Amino acid sequence: EINTKNPLGTGGKLAKAFSNLVREIARSKPNAVVVPTHFKQTLGNFCARFAGFQQQDAMEFFNSLTSDLLHEDVNRIQKKPYVESVESGDDPDAVVAKEAWRRHKLRNDSVIVDLFFGQFKSHLTCPNASCEGKSWRKFDPFVAVPCPLPPAPKVRAGVQVRVYKLAALTNAPTPAAAGTTPNMFTVETQCELVGAAVAEEIAKASDLEISNLLIVEIWGDKVHRCVFDPVSGINNTFLRADILVAFELPKGFDPKTHRMVEARFLFGKRNTVLLFPVAKDATNRQLRDQVWNLFQHRVETDIAKIEGVDNPLFLTGDKVKTPAGTEGTIISFTYRQKKRHAVVQTAEGLSIDVSVDDLAHATNFVNNAKEHLAQGEAAGRPYVLQYQVADVPFSSAYKTSSVVRKPKY
């Protein structure tokens, strides 16, 4: 029943290509892979939007393949007559639907219509009193019915986020007031993997307001993207292994007058990243001075004071030792019975689940700090700082970039 003369079809080429594909699938062995190269090329020749390798809507593909192309290739009607639409009048629905289907079949009669097509009924009633309740009924053919999928269940997972209050980012840091959370703290919680949920958990665990929180993802020792920003209306999802850091914004932060500065150490394998607001009209000299003043209060240069410093919290990528003495790298974190566990991958490729309380850092941070300070004194510039200025909305591109080098503190 291939209609090679139908100008609305493909001359039977797509029907033959689809037939060959179905036959190849039917004849293939169990678990065999069938590559529909010829069918894909034929489809792209007659429907340009499917010619490339871009992602396409599945329902649009099904409608185009069945009702537009395959149907016309096997349409039994060689010459389509002119058909008027059906006037519903006062006839019952069954009578109107049957007449509408008969007229549709005068122009469209194929195995595709027999197997896939149906009718939608639309009923329109005029609400105006002058219409005296007049209504219109219409029966239209369809080949597919869109069905909404139920929303996916909300995933809750263990999340760790480092929080910096605005007081921790001033040039002269001051201790937190009595009865309030510290200026820098870490929140570990179970919540949905979306920025607003994390901001809500931070607000519950501290005296910070959600409207003043900016949450970013750190990757490659710099800000990778914004996860939550109330000023810009950003609320993104993230993965369990992502490193999140939250910063407090000043109340009434105005993106028209202020920017965000991303400042970080460029020394060692793991750099520290901080964000703090500055005026938009600040000069480069003022920015450099402010960045340096921010860091010089937080850098310890006396080797004698390094002893006794606490090791940092465990993060993904840390080299650790298990209680059995096995060394490995943390690849992810899980929560069981309200306790945080780390998945440690050994050099042999084995994965070990260990409670964080039983882990130890394989790196001696105190010795590393002493070596860094000694190398810095010998080089004449112990640390190098870099900052970048970003506009809010935070997702916009960086405007300027500069480096601060100070030989002495």
C-alpha positions, 0 to 999 in steps of 0.5 A: 500500500505504499503511495509513491505519488503522494506529494505530502509523503516521502515517495515511500522511502521512509516507509521502506527504511522503517520496514527494513529497521523493524525487520532487522530488529525482529531478526536480531539475536537477543541482547543484540544492538541494532544501529538505525543509521539508514532510517536516521539518514532517511528521516533527516532528509525529509525532516530537517530538525531531525537531521543533526544530533541535537536533543529532540522532543520524543512526542514531536518525533512520534507525531512527525513520524506517524501522522506526517510521514509514514501515514502519507507514505501508506495513504490509500487515498491517491487524490484527496477530495475537498471536505468541509468541517462538520456542523454539530447542530443538535445531533447527538455526539455519536452522530457528529463524531461518526460523520467527522470520522467519515469525512476525515477518512475521505482524505486520510485512510492508512494502516497508521490511521487504523492503528493509532488515530482517535478523536478529541471532542471539544465543547465550547459554550458561550457564557454571554446571556445574549447567546442564549446558551449556544454551544459548538462541538467539534471532533478532531483526529489525534495520533498521540495523547500527552500525559503528565508524569507525576513529579519525581520524589524529592531526594534528601541527602547529607549536605555539608556547607561552610558558612561565613558571616559578614563579621568574619569578612570585615578587615578587623574580625571581631568575636561573635556576640554571646548567644549567637552562632560563630562568625565561621561555622559548618552545617551538616544536615539532611535536606533536598539537593537544591539551594533554597533547602540548604539556605533554609537549613542554615537559617534554622541552625543560625541567626542568619536570614535566608534573604541574606544568604549567598551559596556557591559551589567551589570547584577547582579552588574557585567559585564554579557557579551560584547555587542560591542567590535571593538577589538574582532569584537563583535557586539551582540543584547540585550533587552530593559531592559538590563543595558548597560555601555560604556567605552572608550578604549585607541587609539591603544589598543593592546590586546597583551600587555594590559588587562581590569580590572573590578573593583566594589564596594561590598557595598550596594544593587547596586554596581558600575562597572568600566572597565579600561585597565592595562598592562598585565605584571602588578603584583598583587600588582600593580593591587591592588594599581591601583584599590585603587587609582582609587576609593579613588578619587571617594569616599566621606567620609565626612558626612557633604558633603553628603547633596545636592547630586543629586539622581541617574537616574532611572533604572530598579528595582528602588523603586519609587513613582508616583505623586499619592503617589503610590509606586512600582518598575520600570520594563521597560521603553518606549518612547512616543512623545520623552519622557521617560516613566517608567512602574511601577508595584505596590505591588498589581501587577498593571502596571502604565505608568508614565513619568520619569519627574513625578517620585520620588525615594522611597529610600532616598539615602542621608540618606543611604549614611550617614548610610553606612559611619557611619557603615563603620567607626564603622567597621574600613573598610568603603568599600570593593572593588573587581576587576577581570582581563579579556583578550581582546577579552573581551568574554574570561574568567577571569584570576585572581580575588582579593579583596582590603580592606582598613581600612582608606582612 
